[in-house]
Amino acid sequence: MLPSEKGKCTTAILLLLAVLILGSCTAVKPYQRAYLNDAAMQPGKLPIEKFEENAQAYREGASGGGTGKSSGGCGCN
């Protein structure tokens, strides 16, 4: 590939990325802004989901199941 072709290719890729990024922006009406701060819109798990997952991990620890527990609940490996 010639240097001029490489520069054109890089420019085209950057232009495409810029169009995709700017195309995803949108205007939010004032009455819609209340929903952006809703708990369902926040990333991550809700505190109750974290608690339930932790409780399930302890409950299933004796049988080897759960989320990240590698040994049994009896202390043996």
TIRO-2110 file (N, C-alpha, C; in Angstrom, 1 decimal):
// TIRO-2110
0.8, -1.2, 0.0, N, 1, A
0.0, 0.0, 0.0, CA, 1, A
0.9, 1.2, 0.0, C, 1, A
0.6, 2.2, -0.8, N, 2, A
1.3, 3.4, -0.9, CA, 2, A
1.0, 4.3, 0.3, C, 2, A
2.0, 5.2, 0.7, N, 3, A
1.7, 6.1, 1.8, CA, 3, A
0.5, 6.9, 1.6, C, 3, A
0.2, 7.4, 0.4, N, 4, A
-0.9, 8.3, 0.2, CA, 4, A
-2.2, 7.5, 0.4, C, 4, A
-2.2, 6.2, 0.0, N, 5, A
-3.4, 5.3, 0.1, CA, 5, A
-3.6, 5.0, 1.6, C, 5, A
-2.6, 4.8, 2.4, N, 6, A
-2.7, 4.6, 3.8, CA, 6, A
-3.3, 5.7, 4.5, C, 6, A
-2.8, 6.9, 4.2, N, 7, A
-3.4, 8.2, 4.8, CA, 7, A
-4.8, 8.3, 4.4, C, 7, A
-5.2, 8.0, 3.2, N, 8, A
-6.7, 8.2, 2.8, CA, 8, A
-7.5, 7.1, 3.6, C, 8, A
-7.0, 5.9, 3.8, N, 9, A
-7.7, 4.9, 4.5, CA, 9, A
-7.9, 5.3, 5.9, C, 9, A
-6.8, 5.8, 6.6, N, 10, A
-6.9, 6.2, 8.0, CA, 10, A
-7.9, 7.4, 8.1, C, 10, A
-7.9, 8.3, 7.2, N, 11, A
-8.8, 9.4, 7.2, CA, 11, A
-10.2, 9.0, 7.1, C, 11, A
-10.4, 8.0, 6.2, N, 12, A
-11.8, 7.5, 6.0, CA, 12, A
-12.3, 6.8, 7.2, C, 12, A
-11.4, 6.0, 7.9, N, 13, A
-11.9, 5.3, 9.1, CA, 13, A
-12.2, 6.3, 10.2, C, 13, A
-11.3, 7.3, 10.4, N, 14, A
-11.6, 8.3, 11.4, CA, 14, A
-12.9, 9.1, 11.1, C, 14, A
-13.1, 9.4, 9.9, N, 15, A
-14.3, 10.1, 9.5, CA, 15, A
-15.6, 9.2, 9.8, C, 15, A
-15.5, 8.0, 9.5, N, 16, A
-16.6, 7.0, 9.7, CA, 16, A
-16.9, 6.9, 11.2, C, 16, A
-15.8, 6.8, 12.0, N, 17, A
-16.0, 6.8, 13.5, CA, 17, A
-16.6, 8.0, 14.0, C, 17, A
-16.2, 9.2, 13.5, N, 18, A
-16.7, 10.4, 14.0, CA, 18, A
-18.2, 10.5, 13.6, C, 18, A
-18.6, 10.1, 12.5, N, 19, A
-20.0, 10.1, 12.0, CA, 19, A
-20.8, 9.2, 12.9, C, 19, A
-20.3, 8.0, 13.2, N, 20, A
-21.0, 7.1, 14.1, CA, 20, A
-21.2, 7.6, 15.5, C, 20, A
-20.2, 8.2, 16.1, N, 21, A
-20.2, 8.7, 17.4, CA, 21, A
-21.2, 9.9, 17.5, C, 21, A
-21.1, 10.8, 16.6, N, 22, A
-21.9, 12.0, 16.6, CA, 22, A
-23.3, 11.7, 16.2, C, 22, A
-23.5, 10.7, 15.4, N, 23, A
-24.9, 10.2, 15.1, CA, 23, A
-25.7, 9.6, 16.2, C, 23, A
-25.0, 9.2, 17.3, N, 24, A
-25.7, 8.6, 18.4, CA, 24, A
-26.1, 9.6, 19.4, C, 24, A
-25.7, 10.9, 19.3, N, 25, A
-26.1, 11.9, 20.2, CA, 25, A
-27.5, 12.3, 19.9, C, 25, A
-28.3, 12.7, 20.9, N, 26, A
-29.6, 13.1, 20.7, CA, 26, A
-30.0, 14.2, 21.7, C, 26, A
-31.0, 15.0, 21.4, N, 27, A
-31.4, 16.0, 22.3, CA, 27, A
-32.5, 15.4, 23.2, C, 27, A
-32.4, 15.8, 24.5, N, 28, A
-33.4, 15.3, 25.5, CA, 28, A
-34.3, 16.4, 25.9, C, 28, A
-35.6, 16.2, 25.8, N, 29, A
-36.5, 17.2, 26.2, CA, 29, A
-36.6, 17.4, 27.7, C, 29, A
-36.9, 18.6, 28.2, N, 30, A
-36.8, 18.8, 29.7, CA, 30, A
-37.7, 17.8, 30.5, C, 30, A
-38.8, 17.4, 30.0, N, 31, A
-39.7, 16.5, 30.7, CA, 31, A
-39.2, 15.1, 30.7, C, 31, A
-38.2, 14.8, 29.8, N, 32, A
-37.7, 13.4, 29.7, CA, 32, A
-36.5, 13.3, 30.6, C, 32, A
-35.9, 14.4, 31.1, N, 33, A
-34.7, 14.3, 31.9, CA, 33, A
-34.9, 13.6, 33.2, C, 33, A
-36.1, 13.6, 33.7, N, 34, A
-36.4, 12.9, 35.0, CA, 34, A
-36.1, 11.4, 34.9, C, 34, A
-36.3, 10.9, 33.7, N, 35, A
-36.1, 9.4, 33.6, CA, 35, A
-34.7, 9.0, 33.4, C, 35, A
-33.8, 10.0, 33.1, N, 36, A
-32.4, 9.6, 33.0, CA, 36, A
-31.7, 9.3, 34.3, C, 36, A
-32.3, 9.8, 35.4, N, 37, A
-31.7, 9.6, 36.7, CA, 37, A
-32.5, 8.5, 37.4, C, 37, A
-33.3, 7.7, 36.7, N, 38, A
-34.0, 6.6, 37.3, CA, 38, A
-33.1, 5.5, 37.7, C, 38, A
-33.4, 4.7, 38.7, N, 39, A
-32.6, 3.6, 39.2, CA, 39, A
-32.4, 2.6, 38.1, C, 39, A
-33.3, 2.4, 37.2, N, 40, A
-33.2, 1.4, 36.2, CA, 40, A
-32.2, 1.8, 35.1, C, 40, A
-31.9, 3.1, 35.0, N, 41, A
-31.0, 3.6, 34.0, CA, 41, A
-29.5, 3.6, 34.5, C, 41, A
-29.3, 3.3, 35.8, N, 42, A
-27.9, 3.3, 36.3, CA, 42, A
-27.2, 2.0, 36.0, C, 42, A
-25.9, 2.1, 35.6, N, 43, A
-25.2, 0.9, 35.3, CA, 43, A
-24.9, 0.1, 36.5, C, 43, A
-24.7, -1.2, 36.3, N, 44, A
-24.4, -2.1, 37.5, CA, 44, A
-25.6, -2.7, 38.1, C, 44, A
-25.4, -3.5, 39.1, N, 45, A
-26.5, -4.2, 39.8, CA, 45, A
-27.1, -3.3, 40.9, C, 45, A
-28.3, -3.6, 41.1, N, 46, A
-29.0, -2.9, 42.3, CA, 46, A
-28.5, -3.5, 43.6, C, 46, A
-28.5, -2.8, 44.7, N, 47, A
-28.0, -3.4, 45.9, CA, 47, A
-28.7, -4.7, 46.3, C, 47, A
-30.0, -4.8, 46.1, N, 48, A
-30.7, -6.0, 46.4, CA, 48, A
-30.3, -7.2, 45.6, C, 48, A
-29.9, -6.9, 44.3, N, 49, A
-29.4, -8.0, 43.5, CA, 49, A
-28.0, -8.5, 44.0, C, 49, A
-27.2, -7.5, 44.5, N, 50, A
-25.9, -7.9, 45.1, CA, 50, A
-26.1, -8.8, 46.3, C, 50, A
-27.0, -8.3, 47.2, N, 51, A
-27.3, -9.1, 48.4, CA, 51, A
-27.8, -10.5, 48.1, C, 51, A
-28.7, -10.6, 47.1, N, 52, A
-29.3, -11.9, 46.8, CA, 52, A
-28.2, -12.8, 46.2, C, 52, A
-27.3, -12.3, 45.4, N, 53, A
-26.2, -13.1, 44.8, CA, 53, A
-25.3, -13.5, 45.9, C, 53, A
-25.0, -12.7, 46.9, N, 54, A
-24.1, -13.0, 48.0, CA, 54, A
-24.8, -14.1, 48.8, C, 54, A
-26.0, -14.0, 49.1, N, 55, A
-26.7, -15.0, 49.9, CA, 55, A
-26.8, -16.3, 49.2, C, 55, A
-27.0, -16.3, 47.9, N, 56, A
-27.0, -17.6, 47.1, CA, 56, A
-25.6, -18.2, 47.1, C, 56, A
-24.6, -17.4, 47.1, N, 57, A
-23.2, -18.0, 47.1, CA, 57, A
-22.9, -18.7, 48.4, C, 57, A
-23.4, -18.1, 49.5, N, 58, A
-23.2, -18.8, 50.8, CA, 58, A
-24.1, -20.0, 50.9, C, 58, A
-25.3, -19.9, 50.4, N, 59, A
-26.2, -21.1, 50.5, CA, 59, A
-25.7, -22.2, 49.7, C, 59, A
-25.2, -21.9, 48.5, N, 60, A
-24.7, -23.0, 47.6, CA, 60, A
-23.3, -23.4, 47.9, C, 60, A
-22.6, -22.7, 48.8, N, 61, A
-21.2, -23.0, 49.1, CA, 61, A
-20.9, -24.4, 49.5, C, 61, A
-21.8, -25.0, 50.3, N, 62, A
-21.6, -26.4, 50.8, CA, 62, A
-21.6, -27.4, 49.6, C, 62, A
-22.3, -27.1, 48.6, N, 63, A
-22.4, -28.1, 47.5, CA, 63, A
-21.4, -27.7, 46.3, C, 63, A
-20.7, -26.6, 46.5, N, 64, A
-19.7, -26.3, 45.4, CA, 64, A
-20.3, -25.3, 44.4, C, 64, A
-21.6, -25.0, 44.4, N, 65, A
-22.1, -24.1, 43.4, CA, 65, A
-21.9, -22.7, 43.9, C, 65, A
-22.6, -21.7, 43.2, N, 66, A
-22.5, -20.3, 43.6, CA, 66, A
-21.7, -19.5, 42.6, C, 66, A
-21.3, -18.3, 43.1, N, 67, A
-20.6, -17.4, 42.2, CA, 67, A
-19.2, -17.1, 42.7, C, 67, A
-18.3, -17.9, 42.4, N, 68, A
-16.9, -17.7, 42.7, CA, 68, A
-16.4, -18.4, 43.9, C, 68, A
-17.2, -19.2, 44.5, N, 69, A
-16.7, -20.0, 45.6, CA, 69, A
-16.1, -21.3, 45.0, C, 69, A
-14.8, -21.6, 45.3, N, 70, A
-14.2, -22.7, 44.7, CA, 70, A
-14.1, -24.0, 45.5, C, 70, A
-14.4, -23.8, 46.8, N, 71, A
-14.3, -25.0, 47.7, CA, 71, A
-15.7, -25.2, 48.4, C, 71, A
-15.8, -26.3, 49.1, N, 72, A
-17.1, -26.6, 49.8, CA, 72, A
-17.2, -25.7, 51.0, C, 72, A
-18.4, -25.8, 51.6, N, 73, A
-18.7, -25.0, 52.8, CA, 73, A
-18.1, -25.6, 54.1, C, 73, A
-17.6, -26.8, 54.0, N, 74, A
-17.1, -27.5, 55.2, CA, 74, A
-15.7, -27.1, 55.5, C, 74, A
-15.0, -26.4, 54.7, N, 75, A
-13.6, -26.0, 54.9, CA, 75, A
-12.6, -27.0, 54.2, C, 75, A
-13.1, -28.0, 53.6, N, 76, A
-12.2, -28.9, 52.9, CA, 76, A
-12.1, -28.5, 51.4, C, 76, A
-11.0, -28.8, 50.8, N, 77, A
-10.8, -28.5, 49.4, CA, 77, A
-11.1, -29.6, 48.5, C, 77, A
END
